[in-house]
């Protein structure tokens, strides 16, 4: 697939779900710079679009969720790494403006992101999974931190994300050995939320994203932010941020609907932003 066609399909349904599909199965759903930037744009638009209440990320085909940066096509700036006239800072800038920015676009998206993993998620592709809020994984899928097999320093936020999910010792093992992790192990380590048979994964992912899309949007957005704060800062900052987030949520119509539905013993009908 040429870079003239990024291969990122995006649609917003009447249900408030923005569905993003990496549609590059002929090259393992690897990401060229153009595809990477199209993904960044999709998550940025999801964040800014008040129609969007939740995001579902998936990929075409069954073999690969995302094989990473597409080294064969220069996806990680491989030419820049080999170029004799490269300047100090070239690679750092490329990562900051590209792959780190992609992962940040998921982490910073105010809408909850559900990711369905049907095949192998490798390298930068695994970071897309790690950055998501909820993950459904096929029993036949695997996740592999493949950087060590190419002599590449783990990037795309992999060290930061893995350490906060599985802890220092296990992150070191996964990154330094680069062994594939099957769905059962991913669930045991807390890397994914649900494991489903291949024929069921779309339905399970849809059920989760629909639940999120019908939920109290501001509360979910604030919860996502506080989860990030709590994993990256001390108690004092986490408590301060929690208090201010509760202040914001207290003014939402969804909170009032939640209280009213409880009093009236009925299911709440959250209206969102």
Secondary structure, DSSP 8 states (H G I E B T S, - for coil): --TTS--EEEEE-TTSEEEEEE--GGGTT---HHHHHHHHHHHHHHHH-TT--EEEEEESSSSEEE--S-GGGTTT-HHHHH-TT--TTHHHHHHHHTHHHHHHHHHT-SSEEEEEE-SEEETHHHHHHHHSSEEEEETT-EEE-GGGGGT----TTHHHHHHHHH-HHHHHHHHHH---EEHHHHHHHTS-SEEE-TTTHHHHHHHHHHHHHTS-HHHHHHHHHHHHHHHHS-HHHHHHHHHHHHHHHTT-HHHHHHHHHHHHTS-------
